[in-house]
Amino acid sequence: MQKETIKVDVVSDVACPWCYVGKRRLETALTQWKGAPVEVTWHPYQLDPNMPAEGLDRNTYLTNKFGDLERTQEMTNRLTEAGASEGITFNFGNKWLAVNTLPLHQLLHIAGEEGFRDQLKERFLKAYFDENLHLNKPEVLSTIMSEYEWDAAKTAKIIADENIAYAVKQEIAHYQQLGVTGVPFFIINDKYGISGAQPASVFLEAFAQVSPIEVLSEGDSCDSDTGIC
């Protein structure tokens, strides 16, 4: 009997390190899950929509956000440790630059229409947190998108498209109205929410709870919908 698909909507931002960890933990759960097929769809979110176009260097960003650089050390150590356990190299070096992620979400929006949003999401996260690439630079984005056979003109056109920007903002607003205030946030079958970068076991437990019963064998029965016996 055909198994019903479990739907997982992931709300996240490229500028969120825990979204990177959460992505890997979800992927681990998917490799271990033996039940109904799972369909994952990525959705945009902006932790800092007012970030200036030129971005902020690491020290300025962390000072603005937390008030004290020393206070961030424990946080970055925890992230680095969590990332390493998931095969992620977090690099919060001097070259790291915080950027406005709206243009990235616009590129991801179109990548979704072309069928490679998941791959591009992973690429942006690695570029942002591991390679310390400055993702507000047109030449940097053009180079990344060339890996997916987009030329510079297509990349620039998508970033400049106000209609795509509007669509992204509307999607963000939709999830904010649903109550999403922090990311990553995982919504299962439009009903159940998982907040934060939870261990793979949490996802597996959630899948088990929503997974339809698998019918191994069918015999004579009465159907409550049709009344046919």
C-alpha positions as CSV (number, residue, x, y, z in Angstrom):
1,M,0.0,0.0,0.0
2,Q,1.3,3.5,-0.9
3,K,2.6,5.3,2.1
4,E,1.5,8.9,2.6
5,T,4.3,11.5,2.5
6,I,5.3,13.3,5.7
7,K,5.7,17.0,5.0
8,V,8.4,19.0,6.7
9,D,8.6,22.8,6.2
10,V,11.8,24.3,7.5
11,V,11.9,28.1,8.3
12,S,15.5,29.3,8.5
13,D,17.9,32.1,7.7
14,V,21.4,31.8,6.1
15,A,22.7,34.1,8.9
16,C,21.7,31.6,11.6
17,P,24.4,29.1,12.7
18,W,21.9,26.9,14.5
19,C,20.0,26.6,11.3
20,Y,23.1,25.0,9.8
21,V,23.3,22.6,12.7
22,G,19.6,21.9,12.5
23,K,19.8,21.2,8.8
24,R,22.5,18.5,9.4
25,R,20.5,16.9,12.3
26,L,17.4,16.7,10.2
27,E,19.4,15.1,7.4
28,T,20.8,12.6,9.9
29,A,17.2,11.7,10.9
30,L,16.2,11.3,7.3
31,T,19.0,8.8,6.7
32,Q,17.8,6.8,9.7
33,W,14.1,7.0,9.1
34,K,12.6,3.8,7.6
35,G,8.9,4.8,7.5
36,A,6.8,6.9,5.1
37,P,8.7,9.2,2.7
38,V,9.5,12.7,3.9
39,E,9.3,15.8,1.8
40,V,11.4,18.8,3.0
41,T,10.7,22.3,1.9
42,W,12.9,25.3,2.9
43,H,11.4,28.7,3.7
44,P,12.9,32.1,4.3
45,Y,13.4,34.1,7.5
46,Q,15.4,37.2,8.3
47,L,16.9,37.5,11.8
48,D,18.0,41.0,11.0
49,P,16.1,42.6,8.1
50,N,17.6,46.0,8.9
51,M,21.2,44.9,8.3
52,P,22.9,47.5,6.1
53,A,23.8,46.4,2.5
54,E,27.5,46.9,3.2
55,G,27.2,44.4,6.1
56,L,28.9,44.5,9.5
57,D,32.3,43.1,10.5
58,R,32.4,40.5,13.2
59,N,33.4,42.7,16.1
60,T,30.9,45.4,15.3
61,Y,28.1,42.9,14.7
62,L,28.7,41.0,17.9
63,T,29.1,44.1,20.0
64,N,25.9,45.6,18.6
65,K,24.0,42.3,19.3
66,F,25.4,41.2,22.6
67,G,27.1,44.4,24.0
68,D,30.3,42.6,25.0
69,L,32.7,40.5,22.9
70,E,33.7,38.4,25.9
71,R,30.1,37.3,26.4
72,T,30.1,35.8,22.9
73,Q,33.1,33.5,23.4
74,E,31.1,30.9,25.3
75,M,28.4,31.0,22.6
76,T,30.9,30.6,19.7
77,N,32.7,27.8,21.6
78,R,29.3,25.9,22.0
79,L,28.5,26.5,18.3
80,T,31.9,25.3,17.2
81,E,31.6,22.1,19.3
82,A,28.1,21.4,18.1
83,G,29.1,22.1,14.5
84,A,32.1,19.8,14.7
85,S,29.8,16.9,15.8
86,E,27.7,17.4,12.7
87,G,30.7,17.8,10.3
88,I,30.4,21.6,10.1
89,T,33.5,23.9,10.5
90,F,32.4,27.2,12.0
91,N,34.9,29.9,11.3
92,F,34.2,33.1,13.2
93,G,37.5,34.7,12.2
94,N,38.3,38.3,11.5
95,K,37.2,38.0,7.8
96,W,33.6,37.0,8.8
97,L,31.0,39.5,7.6
98,A,27.4,39.7,8.7
99,V,25.2,40.5,5.7
100,N,21.6,41.3,4.8
101,T,20.2,37.9,3.7
102,L,17.3,39.1,1.6
103,P,19.2,38.8,-1.7
104,L,20.2,35.3,-0.7
105,H,16.6,34.3,-0.1
106,Q,15.7,35.7,-3.5
107,L,18.2,33.5,-5.1
108,L,17.0,30.5,-3.0
109,H,13.4,31.3,-4.1
110,I,14.2,30.9,-7.8
111,A,16.5,28.0,-7.0
112,G,13.5,26.3,-5.5
113,E,11.5,26.8,-8.7
114,E,14.4,25.2,-10.6
115,G,14.8,22.3,-8.1
116,F,18.0,22.9,-6.2
117,R,17.1,25.0,-3.2
118,D,18.4,22.4,-0.8
119,Q,21.8,22.3,-2.4
120,L,22.1,26.1,-2.6
121,K,21.0,26.5,1.0
122,E,23.9,24.2,2.0
123,R,26.3,26.1,-0.2
124,F,25.4,29.5,1.2
125,L,25.7,28.2,4.8
126,K,29.1,26.8,4.1
127,A,30.2,30.0,2.3
128,Y,28.9,32.2,5.2
129,F,30.1,30.3,8.2
130,D,33.1,28.2,7.0
131,E,34.6,30.0,4.0
132,N,33.9,33.5,5.3
133,L,32.9,34.7,1.8
134,H,31.3,38.1,1.7
135,L,27.9,37.2,0.4
136,N,26.9,40.9,-0.2
137,K,29.4,41.1,-3.0
138,P,27.9,40.7,-6.5
139,E,31.1,39.0,-7.8
140,V,31.1,36.5,-4.9
141,L,27.4,35.6,-5.5
142,S,28.0,35.3,-9.3
143,T,30.9,32.9,-8.7
144,I,28.8,30.7,-6.4
145,M,25.8,30.8,-8.8
146,S,28.1,29.8,-11.7
147,E,28.5,26.5,-9.9
148,Y,24.8,26.0,-10.8
149,E,25.2,27.2,-14.4
150,W,23.7,30.6,-13.7
151,D,25.5,33.5,-15.4
152,A,26.2,36.8,-13.7
153,A,23.4,38.6,-15.6
154,K,20.8,36.1,-14.3
155,T,22.0,36.3,-10.8
156,A,22.0,40.1,-10.8
157,K,18.5,40.2,-12.4
158,I,17.1,38.0,-9.6
159,I,18.6,40.1,-6.9
160,A,17.3,43.3,-8.4
161,D,13.8,41.9,-8.9
162,E,11.4,43.7,-6.5
163,N,8.6,41.2,-7.2
164,I,10.8,38.3,-6.0
165,A,11.9,40.4,-3.0
166,Y,8.2,41.0,-2.2
167,A,7.3,37.3,-2.5
168,V,10.1,36.4,-0.1
169,K,9.0,39.1,2.4
170,Q,5.4,37.9,2.2
171,E,6.5,34.3,2.9
172,I,8.5,35.5,5.9
173,A,5.4,37.4,7.1
174,H,3.3,34.3,6.7
175,Y,5.4,32.3,9.1
176,Q,5.7,35.2,11.6
177,Q,1.9,35.3,11.6
178,L,1.9,31.6,12.4
179,G,4.0,32.4,15.5
180,V,7.6,31.7,14.3
181,T,9.9,34.1,16.1
182,G,13.1,32.1,16.1
183,V,14.8,29.8,13.7
184,P,15.3,27.1,12.8
185,F,11.7,26.1,13.1
186,F,10.3,22.8,11.7
187,I,6.6,22.4,10.9
188,I,5.5,18.8,10.3
189,N,2.3,18.1,8.3
190,D,1.2,21.7,8.8
191,K,0.4,20.9,12.4
192,Y,3.3,20.1,14.7
193,G,6.2,22.4,15.4
194,I,9.8,21.7,16.4
195,S,11.8,24.7,17.5
196,G,15.6,24.9,17.4
197,A,18.3,22.6,16.3
198,Q,17.0,19.5,18.0
199,P,18.9,16.1,18.0
200,A,18.0,13.6,15.2
201,S,16.1,11.5,17.8
202,V,13.5,14.3,18.2
203,F,12.8,14.3,14.5
204,L,12.6,10.5,14.4
205,E,10.1,10.5,17.3
206,A,8.0,13.2,15.5
207,F,8.0,11.2,12.3
208,A,6.9,8.1,14.1
209,Q,4.0,10.0,15.7
210,V,2.6,11.4,12.5
211,S,3.5,8.4,10.2
212,P,0.4,6.7,8.9
213,I,-0.1,3.0,9.7
214,E,1.4,0.8,7.1
215,V,-1.0,-1.8,5.9
216,L,0.9,-5.0,5.3
217,S,-2.0,-7.1,4.1
218,E,-5.6,-6.3,3.1
219,G,-8.6,-8.6,3.5
220,D,-12.4,-8.2,3.3
221,S,-13.6,-5.2,5.3
222,C,-16.2,-2.4,5.5
223,D,-15.4,1.1,4.4
224,S,-16.7,3.8,6.8
225,D,-16.6,6.5,4.0
226,T,-18.5,4.6,1.3
227,G,-20.5,2.2,3.5
228,I,-19.5,-0.6,1.2
229,C,-18.8,-4.0,2.7
